[in-house]
Amino acid sequence: MHKLKVFFEMIKLEHTLFALPFAYLGAFLAADGIPSAFKLIWITLAMIGARTAAMSLNRLIDRHIDARNPRTAQRALPAGQLRVNEVYIYTLLSFLLLGFSAYRLNLLALWLMPIAVFFLVLYSYTKRFTWACHLVLGISLGLAPAGAWIGVTGHWALAPILLGLGVVTWVAGFDVVYACQDVEFDRKEGLHSIPAIFGLRRGLEISSFLHMLAPLFFIAVGVVMSMHWLYYVGVAIAIILLFRQHRLVSADDFSKIGVAFFDLNGYLSILLFVFSILDLTLLR
């Protein structure tokens, strides 16, 4: 039990709040209301499997870098709280859960699963050769609503693509902010990130630009899906939270990055989901 507790702390299971509400939103939009409990259960398990595998791999692949970074040196692997082979087992089990969940949803979800796995694995390596690592992380999470849509309907559509692009730009934007903490370390290690390559001020400007794009994609989803005013209230709240995030962080002050990164982004995903569901269930 102690090992499991350490593992869950390592993968930051609570950060599932960033992606899970958008996966559910993709499912509810696909059903144009409330999807079946069967679909929701397997979408939830697929998300747990995907995110656990992704975070486990990230910690495995970056364990030597983490050991040299004072901010991350106390993570479970560099601190010796977990063994490498244990985390590999957790990773394999998580991928098996993802694959079986996709199979239970439908064949198209199963056939497209390798695309998700590709980006989940790729992300941990991208910081070694490109500043576009933030976008790869965004794609990894942006596939969640698209995957949930396919899990419910068994086919593609424009709405989940737009929703996925909204998630891509939102995630990439806040990941740029988060990367500002490690600028000096990344430069010393030869690692790539937007702040490390372009500087803190330009990095925050790029993050702001990405966070201006994200609401536009969310609005486009509303237009395509003929959503009503409650959905747009949720989008308006998301815009306010994004604006607040950038007011809390500056190139000279990262003391409130925890609130900006964790709290406000968690609120954004949950509130946009809640207002979308209210729109779909009350105004249809």
N, C-alpha and C positions, 0 to 999 in steps of 0.2 A: 504493500500500500504506500509506503514511503517513496519507493521508486516511481510509482505512478503519479504521486503528488508532484515530485520533482519534474517528471516528464511533462505534466500538464502546465506547470509553471514555465518550463522551457519553451513550449510551443505557444504560450500566451493564448490559451483557448478562448479567453474572453474577447480577443480581437476578432473572433468569428462574427461579431456584431457588425464589422465593416462590410462583409460580403453576404451574410445569410439573409438579411432583410431584402437585399436586391434580388437574390435567388428566388425568394418567396414572391417578390413583386413580379418577376418574370412569369412565375407559375400562375398567379392570380390574373395577370393580364391575358395570358394564354387561354385561361378558362373563362375570361370575361366575367369573373365573379369568383366563387370559391371552388377550387379544385378538390378532387376527391381526397379523402384521408390517405388512401393507398399511395397516391402520387406525392403528397406532402411528406409522408414518412420516408419514402425512398429518395426524394430530393434532399431532405435533411441529412440522411445517412451519406449520400453522395458528397454533400458539402463538407461534412465532418471528415470523411475519408480524404477528400482532396486537400483540404486545408491542413490536416494533420500531417499528411505525406509531404506537402510543400514545406511546412515549417521544420519538420524533422530533417529533410534533405538540406535545407538552408543551414541549419545548425551543424550538420555533418560536414558539408562542403566548406563552410567558413570557420570551422573550429580552430584552425591554426591562426587565422587572422583575428578571430575573437580573442584568442589568448594574448595577442600582442596589443590589443586595444584596451586601455584602462576602463573605458565605459562598459565593455562586454566581457572582461576577463573573468568575472564571477558567474558567467552562464554555466549551465550544468556540465557540458562536455569539457571545456577548458579547466573548470574547477575540479573535475574528477568525480562529480556526483553521479554521473551515468557513464557507462562504458559504450564505446563506439558500436560494438556488435549488438548491444541492447537497442540502441536507437535504430540501427538497420532493421531489426526485427519489427519494431513499431512502424517503420516506414513501409515495409513490405505488407504488413497487415492492413495498413491504411489504404494502400493502392488496391489491395484485394477487395476491401470494402467499397471503394469507389467503383471498381469494375463490376462487382456483383450488383450494386445499386443501379448502375447504368443499364445493365442487362434486364433488371426487373422493371425498369421504366419502359423502354422499347429498344428495338434493334438499331434505330438511327442514333440514339444516345450512346449505345455501346460502340458503334462504328466510329463515331466522332470523338470518343473518349481519348484516343491517343493524341489528338491535337491539344487537349487540355493538359495531358501528362507532359507533352513536349515543352509547353511554356512554363509549367510548374518546375521542371528540371532546369530549363534554360536560365531562368531568372537568377539563380544563385551564381552562375558563371559570368553573367553579363557585366557586372561591375569590374571585371578584370580586363575588359577590352572596349567598353562603350559607355558613354554618359547616358545613352538611351535605356539604361537599366530600369529607370523609373517607369518608362512606357511599357516595358516587358512585364513588370509587376502589375501595372494597370490592366494589361491584356489578360493576365492570369486571373485576376478577380473579375474582369469584365465578361469573361466567358460564363460566369455563374448564372446571370439572368438568361443568357441565350441558351445555356444548357438546360435550365429549368423549363423554358418555353418548349424546347424540343422534347423534353421529358413528358410534358403534358399533351402536346399536339402531335408530335412525330414529324413535324416539318418546320422549315424556316419561314420567316416573315420579316418585314421591315422593322416593326416595333422593337423586337429584342435586339436587333443590330444597333438601333439608335440608343436603346437603353444601355447596351454594353459599351458603346462609345462614351456615353455619359459617365459610366463607372470608370472607364479607362482614364479619362481626363481628370476626374475627381481624385482617383487613387494616385496617379502620377503626380498631381499637384501637391498632395499632402506628403507624399514620399520625398519630394524635393525639399520640403520644409524640414522633414525629419533628418535628412542627410546633412543638413547644415551643421549638425552637432559634431560631425566627424571630418570636417573639411581638412584640418591640418593632418590628421592621421591618414586620411585617404591619399593626400598628396605625398606624404612620406612613403606610403606603401605602394604608390603607383596605381592606386585604385581609381576607378572612374565614377563620377557623379556629376550632375549639373552644377552644384555649388563648387565642387573641387575644380572643375574645368573652367567655368565661367565666372566664378567669384560669388560671394554671398549675396550682394545686392542684385546682380543680374539673375542669380538663381531664384531669388524671391520674386523678381519680376516675371520670370518664366512660370513659376508656380501660380502667380496671380492670373496670368494669361490662360493657363490650363483651367483654372477655376472660374474663368469667365465663359469658357467653352462648355463646361459640364452642364450648367443650367440650360443652355441653348439646346443641347441634346435631350434633356429631360422635357423641355417644352415641346420639342418635336415629337417625342413619344406621346404626349398628351394630344397633340393635333392628329396624329395618325390613328390613335385609339379612340378619338372622339370623347376624351375625358371631360368632366365638368369642373365647376369652380373649386370644389374641395381639393382636387388634385393640384390645381395651380396654387392654392394656399400652401400646400406642402412644398412645392417648388420655391415659392417666395420665402418660406422659412429656411429652406436649404441655402438660398442666396444670402440671407442674413447671417447664417452660421458661417458660411465661407468668408464673408466680409469680416466678421468678428475674428475668425481665425487669423486673418492677415493683419488685423489691428493688434493682436497680442504678440506677434513675432516681428522682429526687425533685425537688420544686419548687425545691430549693436546690442541686442538683448534677446537671448533665447531662454530666459528664466521661466517663461510660461509655455514652453513648447509642449509640456505634458498635457495641459488643458487644451491647447490648440490642436494637437495631434490626436490624442485619445478621446477626450470627452466630447468635443464639438463634432468630430467626425462620426462618433458613435451615435450622438443625438440626431445627426443629419440622416443617416441611413434608416434609423427607426422611425423618425417622424415622417419622412417622405413615404415610407411604406404604410404607416398608419393612415395618413390622409388619402393615399391612393386606394386603400382597401375601403375606407369610408365612402369614397366616391363610387367605387365599383359596386358596393352593396346597398348603398342608400339612394343613389341617384340614377340607377339603371331602370 
